[in-house]
Amino acid sequence: MAFTMPTLMSHQVTMKNFIVGHPFCGVWLDIGGAKTLTTLAALAEVRPSGHILVIAPLSIARSSWLAEIKKWGFPLRTKSLIVDDNDKRLTTAQRHEIYDGFFTDMPTMYFINQDLIKNLVDSMPTKRYGGQSQIMWPFPTVIVDESQEFKNPTSVRFKALKKVRGAILRMIQLTGSPAPQSLMDVWSQMYLLDEGLALGVRFTAFREKYFQPKQYVNGRPVSWQILPGADETIHQRINHLVLSAENATIPMPTPLPPEVIPITMDDDTKAAYKDFKRDQVIELATPDPTDPNTLIITADNAAILRGKLLQFASGTLYTGDNHDTDFTQIHTQKLLKLESFAADAAAAGDTLLVPYRYRSDARIVPAHLNDRGYPTEVFDGSRRMIERWNAQEIPVMLLQPASHGRGLNLQAGGHELVWYSLPDSLEQWLQTIGRLLRIGQPHDVRVRSLVTLGTIDAFQPQLLQRKKITQDALLEAVREEVAALLDDLSLA
């Protein structure tokens, strides 16, 4: 059956034209704005020769791209370097067997996650050209989905991809959160596009030019702040490489204002929290009710103390190395509030998506809700579970943002999201909300956060908001700089 190009919305046409006209580009499309479909449409128009490599977070590489290809009927031969046809992880031997066929296989779109990039690069054969050994790279087209995952220039994944950058003829970077922490995050992403032309060939030189030390530990800078006016300069230097969809009208569902749901601990628990914060030591009963002994939990420095106070506010504290089992429950106030939301959702025929931070959350929440008649499951990343959620077969689903918060199409399964424990990462916050707040979502998306009053937990929403201001400024600058270019592309 002949392939018919899907009808694209106006913002998607703009994106497609930009990708077609720029062999090396970044598309900073809003989370949930159909980046995958847009990229597939551009590839169908360009018809690149040879293999295509899609590098994406595990859950995206396992499901989202394949689902879009199947849904729209793109004539692409696909193969995963992560899982087999039954969604089971490939062994190293199975993966290397696929590697061996790269140079004889017919053109294929391969999928891999970031953690396997070094293995892939290191496994490719080399050949000597002009007295130098060069890697034989079989992927002239590379798509980096969630390109902010390559923001660290010292990471193994960045260094591996940098080795083969010269053999890549087309690279498309996709992200809705290009600078989740600060503008320093964009250097390595831009380097992979232009090998240092816009922001320099060395990260340290880029940092010294546009940033200044903010905090020192033992005489060494550990945090940096941008110099006055440097953000505008960075925006101007990268605007020809990236395209933001903020200047296009995207028919996204309405994001209701996020709600902070206050949680109050009882007086004894409040006192215990204050003592722990002051003394950095807390004495707890053992998790085993038959054991009369106590456990002493200590926080050796401020960073450890902050982490433990956040966990305390959520209701548990780790007591050993196995975080699935070694923990003590401190209070149940968040559980009780979440139970009331689960009851409301059940009465309305809705589902509930519950992002969580701690592995202990993934144990106590399902146990509590299941015991009270609200079927609850922890998302495992499988295609089958995505299908069940989108069929509204899972009343309450817990999701860990660090593992599964990006790229998944979960909008058909619900529109109610309750943060059980908030992340520190803006990227995780935005990406997780973007699982429901996507094109195709027929309802307003409601986002609520359970925040424990009188604790460090109460500052998490403010922390995330400060980080979002920086990222919004970056996207806005790109929007203004490329407005004229977009007009030209629309007329082409």
N, C-alpha and C positions, 0 to 999 in steps of 0.2 A: 504494500500500500504506500502511495506517494506521501512524502512528508509535507505538511502544510505549516508554514510559520505561524505561531500564535499571534493574535492581535495584541499589541503592546499598548500600554497607557502612555500618555505624553511624556512623563518623566522617564519611562523606560526607553522610549525612542531616543531621547537625549543621551541617556547612558550608553545605549547600544552604539550610537554614532560616535561617541567619544572613544569607546573601546576600539571600534573599527579603525578610527583615524589615528590612534596612538598605540603603537606596538608595546610600549612600556608605560603603564598608567596605573593609578590608584583610583578606585571608585569608592568614595566615602558616602555611601548611600545609607539613609536612615535605617536603623535596625527594623526589620520587618518589611522593607521596601522592595522585596523581590529581586535581590542581587543575583541569585542563582539563575532565575529565568532570564534576566537581562543578559547575563554573560553567555548563557547557552545560545541565545538568539544572535548575539554578536559573532560567536564562533561559527554558527550555521551560515552567516553571511560571509565571513572571512574564509572559511574552509581551510584552516591551516593544515599543512602537510605534516606527516609523521605523528608520533605519539603526543598525547597531552597528559600532563601530570597535574592532578589537583591535590594540593597540600591543605589539609583542614584538620580542625580538632576532631577527635575520635568519633564523637557522636554524629557530627556533620558528615564526615567521610563515610560513615556506615549507612546513613539514611537519607539525608536531605537531597543531595545531588541525584542519587539514584531515583528517588521518588519524583523529582521534577522531570528527569529524562523520560521516565515511564509515563508520567501524567500527560506530557505534551507530545510524546512520540518522536523525540529527536533521534535521528539516525546515527547513533553513536554506539560503538562497541565498547563495553565497559568491563573493567576488571579491578577488583580490590586487592591491595597489597596488605590488607589488615585482617579480613575475615573471608571465609569460604562462602559458598552459595547458601549454606544453612546458618549464616551469621555467627559461626564459631571462629575463634581466633586462629589464624594460621600459625603453624609452627615455623621456626627459623628455616628448617629444611624446605618446607612447602613454599615459603616466600622466596628463597634463593632459587628454587626451581622455576618460578615465574621470572625472576631476574634473568635467568639464562636464556629466556626466549625473547627478550626485548628487541634484539637486533634482527630477528627473523620473523617476528609476529607482525600481523597486519595492523594498520593504525588503530590505536586503542586509547581510550581515556582511562588512565590508571588513577587510583585513589590511595592516598597514604596520609598518615597523621604526622605531626611535626616531630615527634619523638623518634621516628624511624628514618628521618632524613639522613642523618649521619651514616647509618648502616647502608642506606641505598647508595649514597655517594661513594663510600669506601668500598662498596662491592662492585662498582663499575670497572671494567677493564681500562687499561691505559695504553697509550700508543705514543711513540716518540716522533715529534715533529721538529725539525731543525735543531736536533740535539737536546730537546726538552721533552719531558714526559708530560702528556696531557690526558686528562680523564675523558673517556669516550662517553658522552652524555646523550642518551637516546630520546630526550624530551625537548624538542625545540620550543614548545609552548608550555608554560608553567603558570598555573593559577594558584595564588596564595589566598585562601579564604580565611578570614579573621587575621589579617596581616599584622595586627598589633602583637600577635604571639611571637613575632620576630623582632620585637622592640629592643631586646637586650643585645648589644653588639658583642658581648663577651660569651654569649650562649653557644653551645655546641651546634644547635640547629642553624643559627645565623652563619657561623663560620663554614659549615658544610655547604650551605646554599651559595655562599660567596665564592667558594672554590669553582663552581660550575657556571657562575653568572655569565662568563664570556661565551658560553656555548648556547645560551638561551636567546632565541630570536623574538619571543613575545612573552611578556609577563603581565599578568593582570592581578592586582592586589585588591581585595575586597574587605571592607570593614565599616562598621558603624560607630566604632570607638577608636579612632586612630591614636589618641593621646590619653590613655586612661589615667595616667599618673601626672605627667607633665609634658611639655613640648620636647623634652629630651627624647621622648619615646619615638619621635618621627625620624630621627637620623638614620637608623639602620633600615627602616622601611624605604626611605628615599634612596639610600645607597644601593639597594637591590634593584631599584628602577634605573638609576643613571650612573652608578659606580662612582658617586661622589661629586658629580658636577655641580649640583645645587647647593649642597651643605658641606662639602669638603670630603676628603678621602679618609680622614682620621676623626674618630669620635671625640677623642680628648681635645683636639683642636677646636672642634665644633662647640664642645661644652665650655671651653675657656673663652671662646669668642662671644658667646651669647648668654652665659650664666656666671654667677659668682657663688662662692661657698656661703652657705647659710648656717651650718652647724658643724662643729669640729669635735672629734673624739680622739684623744691622745695625739693632738696636733694634726690630724688628718681630716679632710672634709668628708662628711657622711651624708650631707644633704645640700642641695643647690637651689638657688632661686634665679629667675630670669632677670637679666639686666633691663633697665628702662628702655622701651622702644624696640627691644630685640624681637619681641613676638611679631611685630609688624614686618620686620625684615625677613624673618623665617617664613611667614605667610607669603610674602611676595616672591621669595626665591623658589617656592615649591608649587605655586599655583598652576604652572604649565604642565605639571606631572599628575595632578589629582583633580578630581571632579566631585563636587558635593551636590547632592540633590536637594539641598535646602531651598534652592531658588525655583524649584519646580513644585507644582501642586500634586501632592501625593494623597490619594484617597485612603488615608489611614483611619482606623477606628478612633473614636474619641477617647483620649486618655483622661479619665477623671482625675482630679487632684489627689495625689497620694495622701493617705490617712495614717496618722500616728495613733496607735491604740495604746493608751497608758496601762501599764501593769504595775500593781502595787504589792510589794511584799509585806508580810506581817511584821510586827515590831521586833520580834526576836531575830528574824532573818535579816532585817535591816541592820540591827546592832551587830550581828555576826559579819555582815558585809563591811561595815565601817571598821570593825576591829581588824579584819583581814587586810583591808586597804592600808591601815595604819601600821600594823605589825608585820605584814607580809608573811604571816604564819596563821594557819587555821587548823583546829583539831576537829576531826570528823569521826562519826561512828562508821564502822566498816559496812560495806554493802551487804555482808552476810548477817542477817538478824540473829543467828545463833552464835556469832562471834562477839564476845563482850569487849574486845580490845578497841582501841581507837587508832586513827591514822593521822599523821602529821603532814600537812601539805604546806610547802614553802615556796616562795617566789624569790629567786635569787637576784633579780634585777628588775628595773622598771618595765622593760618590754615583756618579760614573763608575767609580771604582776598584772599588766594591762590585759593580757590574754586570759589569765585566770579570772579576773574580775568580770570580763565579758561573758565567760562561760557561766560563772556564778549567777549573773543576771538572767541567763537563759534557763537556769534551773538545775544544772549538774556541775560536777567537778571531776576531772580525771584523777584517778588514784593510782594508776599504774601505766605500763607501757602499751597494753592492749586496750585501745580506746573504744573498742566494740563492747568490752565487758568490764574493764576496770574503771568504774566511775561510781560516784555516789550522787543520789538525787537530793538537791538542796531544797527546792520548793516546787510547787505544782501550779503556780499562778498562770504561767503562759499556757500550760496544758488545758487548764479549765476554760480560759478565754478561747483557745482554738477549738475546743469541744463545742462551745456555743456557736461559733461560726460554722462548724461542720453540721450542726443541727439545723441552722438556718438554711444552709445550702441544700441539705437533703429535703427539707420541707418545700423549697422552691424548685426542686428538680435540677439543681445546679451541681457542678463539681467544684472542687477546691484544689488549687495547685499551691503547695507549701514548700518554698525554698528554705533550706536549713544550712547551718554552718558546721555543726559539730557531729561527729559520728555517734555520740551519745544521744543526740536529738533523733537520729534515725532509728534508735532502739526504743526510746521511751514514747515517742509520739504514736507510732503504729500500735504499740502495746496498749496504750491508753485508749485510743479511739476505737480500735477493733473490739476491745472489751466492752465498749459502750454502744456497739452496734453500728459504727460508721466505718465501713470497709476501707482500709488504708493500705497503700503499697508504696514501696520505695523504688523510684525509677532506676532501672538497670542499664539503660542505654540501648536496649534492643529495638529492632524495627517492629517486632511483634507488640511490645509494650506501647510504642508510639501509636500503632494502629488501634490498640484497645483504648488508649486515652482519647484519641480523636473520635472513637465510636461512643464515647461517654460511658465506657464500661468500668471505669475506675472512679469511684466517688471522691476519694481523697488521694492525691499522689504527692509524695515528697520528692524534691529534686535538689541535688547538690550543685550549686552554681559553678564551683571550680571545675567539676567534672563534666557536667551536662547542661550548662547554662547558655550555650551558644548554638545558633544555627538551626535549631529544631523547629519544625512547623507543628505547633501544638494548639493553634488557634481554634481548630474545630472542636476541641475537647472541653473548652470552658472559657470563662472570662473573669473568674474570681481568683485573686492571688493574695496569699497571706504570708508575709515574711515571718518565720518563726524566730530566726536569729539573723541579724543583718551582717553583710560582709564589710570588709574595709575597702574592697575594690569597686570603683565606679564602673569598671567594665562588667563585672559580675552583676551588679545592680541593673544596669541598662540592658545587658544581654538577656538576663533572666526574664525581665518584664517583657522584652521583645519576643519571647516565645508565644505570648498570647496577643500582644499588641502588634498585629501584623495585617497586611492586606488579606482580605477574606474573612476577617473577624466581624461577625454580624452584630456584636453587642459592644456597649461601652465596657472598657476594661477597668475593673476596680482593684486597686493595689492598697493593701493595708500592712502596716508593720507593727509587730508586737514589741514595745519598748518599755523596759523596766525603769520606773521613775527612781530618782535618787541614786542612780548608778551610772557608770561610764557608758552603759548601753544607751542612755538618753542622748548622748552626743553623736551617735552614729549617723542619724539623718543629716546633721549639720556638716559632718565630715564629707559625706557623699555629695552634698550640695556644693561645697567649695570646689571639689574636684570637677564637678560638672561645669562650673563657670569657665574654667580654663578650656575644657574641650569645646564648649559652645562657641567661645571666642575664636578658636581655630577654624571651626566649620563655617562660621559667619564670614571670616576673612576670605576663605576660599570661595565662598558663594559670591562675594562682591567682585573678586578679581576675575572670575571666569564668566561673568554675566554676558559680556560682549562676545566671548568665544562661543557660548551656548547659542546666541542668536545666529552666529555664522553657521554653526553646525545644523541648526534647524532649517536654514535656507538652502543648505547644500543639496 
